Amino acid sequence: MHETAVKSMEDLKVTGTLIWYYYICKREVWLMAHGIVADQDNQYIDLGRFIQEQSYQRDRKEISLGNIKLDVFRKEQGQIVIGEVKKSSKFIDSARMQLAYYLYELEQKGIKGSGVLMFPKEKKKEEVVLTDTVKVELDKVVRDILRIIYEPKPQPPEKISYCRNCGYNEFCWS
C-alpha cells in the first residue's frame, strides 16, 4: 500500500500513492515521501490492506514497475488493463488521478493500457481514461509534489475531514 522509505534527497520520487494523497493532504505527501510511516495499527489502514488483498484474487496483483505499484494487472481482449482497488469511492477524484498517473507512466514506457477503479465493498467499478487534459494536470501535479517533498519540513497541519481516520492523526495533532 505504501512505498518504502527514502534514504536520501536523490531517492525522492513521485509515486501513485503521493498522487493520491496530493488531492487529500499535502502534509501527508511530505511525510510519506520522507519515510515517516503512518500508524500501521490504524484500523482504516488495516481495512484497506485487507480489502486489497482479498479482492480480485484471480487477477495478477501488486506488480511494481519503477516507482509505481499496480494492484491489478490483466489482459482483456488483447489489451492491458490495470486496476486500482480502493475501500470506498469517497476520494474518487484522488483515485482517478492515481490511476491516470499509472497509465501515464506506462505510456511513457511505451505500454498502452486502460484503467479501471474497483470498489469491492460497493460492488462498483469505473473506467479511467488518460486524456491530454489529464496529462497536462498530471505534469503540474508532479512538479508541485516535487516542490513539496524538497521542502526542508512539512507544512503545518490543517484540520480537514480526512484527519479523523488518518494514520498520521496523532503525529499531527498530539
Buried (B, 14 or more C-beta within 10 A) or exposed (E): EBBEEBEEEEEBBBBBBBBBBBBBBBBBBBBBBBBEEBBEEBEBBEBBBEBBBEBBEEBEBEEEBEEBBBBBBBEEEEEBBBBBBBBBBBBBEBBBBBBBBBBBBBEEEEEEBBBBBBBBEEEEEBEBEBEEEBBEEBEEBBEBBBEBBEEEEBEEBEEEEBBEEBBBBEBBEE
